[in-house]
Amino acid sequence: MLRRIANNLFWAARNLERAEWRARLVDVNYHLLIETPPRDSAPWEPLLAIFGEVEPFAERHSIADERSVLNFFTLDLDNPNSIRSCINVARENIRALRHYVSSEFWLDLNTLYLSAQNWSPEDFDSPGVYSFFSDLKDSFYRLSGIRQSTLSRDLAYDFMRIGIMLERAEEVSRMLEVKYHFLMPRLEDIGGPADLLQWAGVLKSASALEAYRQRFGNAIRLANVIDILLFDSAFPRSARYSIDSLEVSLRRIGSKG
C-alpha cells in the first residue's frame, strides 16, 4: 500500500478517536462541575493539561472559564486539536480515499463534517451543553459502529486501527496521570462522596463505569480504576487492550508486506 494512503487512513482514524475522547472528557467535566463544587479557582484547567494544551490556550485566552475552554476544545479552527479541526482533518483524509471505506462510513462522516461547519458558541446555550455533547457522542459511536460493521479486515482497516489504538492508549494514560495529581484529595476527603464522584467521572470519561462495576462491584477504589484503565486486557478502552490490538494489526501488516 502506498505510503500516502496508509498515512491518510492512519490520521483520519486517529483524529476521529481524538475528537471522540475530547467530546467525552468535556461532557464529563461539565457534569462533574454541576454535581460537585470545584476544588480550586480554575476547574477547567485539568482538561488543558490532559491534552497538553495549557500554553496554546494561554496564548489566546486570559482565563480558563467554561465558555473559553468549550470554544477552544470544540470550535476553534486555530486549534489543530479542537473537535471541529479533527473532524475536518479526518474528512479531508478520507475524501480522496473513499473507495477504501464503505459508502455508509463516508456518508456518516460527511454528515458529521457538514454539521460541524454550522456549530457556533450559541449551541452551548440552546440546545445547551448537555444536548450538544450527547448528540455529538452519539455521532462518534455511530461512526465507530459503521466502521466495525462495514469495513473489510484488510490493510486499510489495520492502518486505521493503528491510529485509533495509538490515540486511545495515549489519551487514557495522559488522563490518568493528570487526573491523579489533580484529584488526590485531602486526607480527610479520601473515600468521601466528592472523591468517589470524581473517580467515577474518570471511568465515565473512558466509558468504563459499567465495565468497572461488573468486575469490581459498586465500590470505587483508585487501585481498581487504574487496573481497569491501564491493565485490563478485556476492556476495549484500556491501555493494555489498545497496545495488544496495535500489535495484532502491526503483525498482520508485516505478514502482508
RAVENCOR-V391027 format. One record per residue. PHI is phi in whole degrees, -180 to 180 (* if undefined). PSI is psi in degrees with one decimal (999 if undefined). Layout:
BEGIN
PHI PSI
PHI PSI
END
This chain:
BEGIN
* 135.7
-61 146.7
-59 -40.1
-63 -40.3
-66 -46.3
-62 -42.2
-62 -43.7
-65 -42.4
-66 -42.3
-58 -50.2
-75 -28.9
-62 -49.4
-67 -40.3
-66 -39.8
-69 -35.7
-66 -40.9
-65 -40.5
-63 -43.5
-64 -40.0
-65 -42.8
-61 -41.8
-64 -41.8
-61 -43.2
-67 -44.5
-66 -42.3
-64 -43.2
-62 -46.6
-66 -42.6
-62 -39.9
-61 -45.3
-70 -35.5
-63 -39.1
-68 -27.1
-76 -39.5
-84 -28.1
-133 145.6
-67 137.3
-63 149.5
-86 -17.0
-142 -176.2
-80 -9.4
-133 70.6
-68 -13.3
-88 -11.2
-63 -35.4
-57 -32.4
-63 -40.5
-63 -39.6
-68 -39.9
-58 -41.6
-92 4.4
65 36.8
-126 29.7
-63 -47.0
-70 -46.6
-59 -36.2
-67 -44.6
-64 -25.2
-67 -23.7
-119 -12.8
-134 141.0
-89 -21.6
-143 141.3
-92 69.0
-93 176.3
-58 -49.5
-63 -46.8
-68 -37.7
-70 -41.8
-60 -44.3
-64 -43.9
-63 -45.2
-79 -26.1
-107 -45.9
-109 -24.7
-70 108.2
-74 -15.9
-78 -12.5
-97 108.1
-65 -11.7
-109 10.4
-67 159.5
-59 -43.5
-63 -43.4
-63 -41.7
-63 -41.7
-64 -42.7
-61 -44.9
-64 -44.1
-61 -45.2
-65 -41.9
-66 -37.5
-68 -36.0
-81 -27.9
-54 -43.4
-82 -5.3
-124 34.1
-61 -26.7
-75 -7.0
-92 -9.3
-125 167.7
-76 156.6
-63 -32.4
-65 -41.4
-65 -46.1
-62 -43.3
-61 -43.6
-71 -38.8
-65 -42.4
-67 -36.4
-63 -43.2
-64 -41.6
-60 -47.3
-64 -37.8
-63 -41.6
-64 -28.0
-68 -21.3
-100 1.2
-65 148.3
-150 162.9
-57 -25.3
-66 -21.5
-64 -24.0
-77 -14.0
-96 -44.2
-147 115.6
-78 -7.2
111 160.9
-61 -45.0
-60 -50.6
-66 -38.9
-60 -50.8
-78 -26.2
-64 -45.8
-66 -37.8
-66 -43.3
-62 -40.1
-60 -38.4
-64 -41.7
-69 -39.9
-64 -38.7
-65 -43.6
-60 -43.2
-62 -42.2
-65 -40.0
-65 -42.0
-60 -45.4
-66 -32.8
-93 -19.1
-122 -10.1
-95 133.6
-65 147.7
-82 72.7
-118 -165.3
-62 -38.1
-61 -43.7
-63 -42.0
-67 -39.2
-66 -36.1
-67 -40.7
-66 -36.0
-62 -44.0
-60 -43.3
-64 -47.9
-72 -35.0
-63 -45.5
-65 -40.9
-64 -45.2
-64 -40.6
-67 -43.8
-66 -45.3
-69 -36.2
-67 -44.8
-67 -38.9
-61 -44.6
-65 -41.0
-61 -49.5
-70 -45.4
-65 -33.8
-60 -48.9
-70 -35.5
-76 -36.7
-90 -8.8
-58 113.9
-83 171.8
-66 156.0
-54 -38.7
-73 -12.9
-97 -9.9
-60 126.8
82 -0.8
-77 171.9
-57 -44.4
-66 -40.2
-63 -46.4
-67 -37.8
-65 -38.0
-65 -43.6
-73 -28.6
-64 -35.4
-64 -36.8
-62 -43.4
-64 -41.6
-63 -33.3
-63 -25.0
-107 14.2
53 41.7
-114 0.4
-63 -45.4
-67 -40.5
-63 -38.7
-61 -47.4
-64 -36.0
-64 -33.9
-90 -41.4
-115 -6.8
89 -171.4
-80 -21.6
-70 124.3
-92 118.3
-127 138.5
-56 -44.7
-60 -38.1
-72 -35.4
-61 -46.3
-64 -39.0
-61 -48.4
-73 -32.2
-84 -24.0
-105 -43.0
-113 -6.9
-76 114.1
-78 -7.8
-102 -17.3
-89 122.6
-70 -8.2
-109 9.1
-79 157.5
-64 -39.7
-63 -46.7
-62 -41.3
-63 -45.7
-67 -40.0
-62 -43.0
-66 -37.9
-60 -43.6
-63 -41.3
-61 -46.5
-65 -40.5
-63 -39.8
-66 -39.2
-65 -42.1
-63 -43.3
-62 -36.0
-73 -20.9
-99 -5.2
-82 999
END
